Amino acid sequence: MSSFCFFTGANKGTLVLIKTGARLPGDSISDKYLRLAELVRSSTDFSVLVQLTIQSTPVHQSMEELMEAARELAPEADRIYYIGISKGASIGAIQAFKYPSIVGMLLVNPTLMINWLKIKRGLELFSSGRISILIGKQDPSINLIGFLEVVDNRNLEVLVEKGQGHSLEEECLKDAVIRYLNIM
């Protein structure tokens, strides 16, 4: 069972999904993600749904739970921006193409060494909008960044954040998310 937190925005037609990195059952959503969600809501007037990614939940089930909660909590939303962090980024890369209402993705430090072929396939099949992949210069996946060059999707951009590792500092994450949403 996943843990959710929903922030209602004035713009009911647009929803931002934030999918965290892997956590253990019983964990709660960290304040870092709650502050990020409130910043997104107050800066954009979009509603925001945060889902805690439970480590043991299968990828397809985790994404379906998130989209089901989105349909239930924000039924008017027809434009969804997906922001995934770590395992949440990998899940989005693999599964988002199945949901045409997702019109853009910011994937932060996806674990490229796990499920690479599924990630590549998902990125290639995503045709609803822009994909930005942000990798910290000190993240282990930086050594695999060349893999992304073979992804056949002209809407894919890869960004490298200097001085950051796998767990982006909170201010860096906030800046990246707001920058992404402002150019969409």
C-alpha angles and dihedrals in degrees: 000000000000128000118232138189121191128201115192116221130192092243101075094179096066127059130183116208118202114194114189131214120272119298135173124260109273094032118123130223108276121242088243091069094041091053089047091051092049091049091051092048094048094043098046108019087232120136113247130208119193120196125192108223110227110215097224097047114107114248097244093047093049092053094044091052090052094048092045090053089048091053091048099044099035107027093161094055111111096161117060127182114199121210114184128182123202107316088009088058092050091049091052092047091052100040113022095088088071091065114064092188088071101091100175143008137208107194113191118199099335112194096250094180092062117069093351095163091051091046091050092048093048093049091050093049095048105101103154097093150306125345120201117187115196118194126182113236089235096044115115090237091064087084089060098045090111088069088071090062090072094054108113101220121110090200092064121104127179120210127188120208111208118221094020131111132192094300103054114215110258096248091049091051092048092050092048093049095047091045090051095048093046093058095046 
